[in-house]
Amino acid sequence: MKRYKILIAAASVLLFSYSCGTPKYISYFSDLQPGENQLTLAAQSGIRVRPNDRLSILVNTQTPKLTSMFNLPILSQQVGVDGSNDQNRGLSGYTIDPEGFIDFPVLGKIQIGGMTREEVATYIKEELQSNDLVKDPVVTVEFMNLNVSVVGEVNRPGRYKIDRDDLTILDALSQAGDLTIYGKRENVLVLRNENDTQRTYTVDLNSARQLYSSPVFYLQQNDVVYVEPNDTRARQSTVNGNNVRSTSFWISLASLLTTVFVLIK
């Protein structure tokens, strides 16, 4: 009987040491059930122009000569190192200065900081019409250099381009190849610069309700998404980490089994 108690105790120790390194909370949206689920989406304020953003602003009119007056020259088409053509590579852009101004042809310096793309297009169109420069212009505005960074426990960490106004944190994580098995789904951090202050938000991917209502569900330019490593990954980063992949684990296991064998002999 004594031998069996010792063996059970030894097995319990091994099971506990292994279970401590087993990732928990792996699934997404664990609070959802099959069928209809009513989720409250976060308010989408849209991406707004900030200093150092670059904008492509194109004005089209019925008169080619007028059109050329209000547009920057087209640069020679460039091909990326991967052989692909970026639609923004051949366009000249406007860089927003620290006060939110750009120097626009004919109109001069105009302040567009804090506006959305649609608001910038409407503002320029109204300025052109109110100054009797163009009757029916079509103004198109696109961001040229907006990115978000995804780092930590993802399969492809890196900097990714924002290609639309409603890029979500799920979109960014998908571009980064999803979280690894060692990423903390319940504690994903989003770092955002707000009024020259760095603010940190926490997102729980296990909870769809918390995720979809989060103020960082829709990402903005220069956001940093950081996925923290769980305890298993943290132990693997140490020389003496006690996990099934480390040499120290197997040495400890051999020592424990030797001790048990001596005791029951």
Helices and strands as residue ranges (DSSP letters): H 2-19, E 54-60, H 64-69, E 94-95, E 101-104, E 108-111, H 117-130, E 138-143, E 147-152, E 158-161, H 169-175, E 183-194, E 197-203, H 208-212, E 224-229, H 231-236, H 247-264
